[in-house]
Amino acid sequence: MNQSSNLIGVTEIPWTFKTWIANFKNVDLPIGDLADDILRSLDFPEEDDFGEIYEYLSVKAKGRSAILETFALVWAFYQASR
């Protein structure tokens, strides 16, 4: 296999949702609030799985749908960045 084919191949993105959203900590917007909450959480899921994170946030949000709506929107931005 030559070196140029390695450049074309699929490579693993070196970040997870948690590490990606850390870039938005202290931002005075809903994404920043979500980032701050996630980074303060000791039990936030390490897996990069929408369903697992959504379920986790559903429990933590205690009925505040704005948090879940923000997460769904932010997840779409995260996926687009990959």
C-alpha positions as CSV (number, residue, x, y, z in Angstrom):
1,M,0.0,0.0,0.0
2,N,1.5,3.3,-0.9
3,Q,1.4,6.5,1.2
4,S,-1.1,8.3,-0.9
5,S,-3.7,5.6,-0.4
6,N,-3.4,6.1,3.3
7,L,-4.4,9.7,2.9
8,I,-7.5,8.7,1.1
9,G,-8.5,6.0,3.5
10,V,-10.9,6.5,6.4
11,T,-9.2,7.7,9.5
12,E,-10.6,7.8,13.0
13,I,-11.5,11.3,14.3
14,P,-9.5,11.9,17.5
15,W,-12.3,13.5,19.5
16,T,-15.5,12.5,21.1
17,F,-18.6,14.7,21.6
18,K,-17.4,15.4,25.1
19,T,-14.0,16.6,24.0
20,W,-15.5,18.5,21.0
21,I,-18.0,20.4,23.1
22,A,-15.3,21.4,25.6
23,N,-14.4,24.0,23.0
24,F,-17.6,25.8,23.8
25,K,-17.2,26.1,27.6
26,N,-17.9,29.5,29.0
27,V,-19.6,30.6,25.8
28,D,-22.6,32.8,26.6
29,L,-25.0,30.8,24.5
30,P,-27.1,27.6,25.0
31,I,-24.2,25.5,23.6
32,G,-21.9,27.0,26.2
33,D,-24.4,26.2,29.0
34,L,-24.6,22.6,27.8
35,A,-20.8,22.4,27.5
36,D,-20.4,23.7,31.1
37,D,-22.9,21.3,32.4
38,I,-21.3,18.3,30.6
39,L,-17.8,19.2,31.8
40,R,-18.9,19.6,35.4
41,S,-20.6,16.2,35.3
42,L,-18.5,13.3,36.7
43,D,-20.7,10.6,35.2
44,F,-21.3,12.0,31.6
45,P,-21.1,9.1,29.1
46,E,-17.7,8.6,27.5
47,E,-19.3,6.7,24.6
48,D,-19.9,8.7,21.5
49,D,-23.5,7.6,21.1
50,F,-26.4,9.9,20.6
51,G,-29.0,7.6,22.2
52,E,-26.9,7.1,25.3
53,I,-26.1,10.8,25.8
54,Y,-29.8,11.8,25.1
55,E,-31.0,9.3,27.7
56,Y,-28.4,10.6,30.2
57,L,-29.5,14.2,29.5
58,S,-33.2,13.3,29.7
59,V,-32.7,12.1,33.3
60,K,-30.5,15.1,34.2
61,A,-32.8,17.7,32.5
62,K,-35.8,16.8,34.7
63,G,-38.4,17.8,32.1
64,R,-36.6,20.9,30.7
65,S,-37.0,20.2,27.0
66,A,-34.8,23.1,26.0
67,I,-31.8,21.2,27.2
68,L,-32.7,18.2,25.0
69,E,-33.5,20.4,22.0
70,T,-30.1,22.2,22.4
71,F,-28.3,18.8,22.6
72,A,-30.0,17.5,19.4
73,L,-29.1,20.7,17.5
74,V,-25.5,20.7,18.9
75,W,-25.1,16.9,18.0
76,A,-26.0,17.8,14.4
77,F,-23.2,20.4,14.4
78,Y,-20.8,17.9,15.9
79,Q,-21.6,15.3,13.3
80,A,-21.1,17.8,10.5
81,S,-17.7,18.7,12.0
82,R,-16.5,15.1,11.7
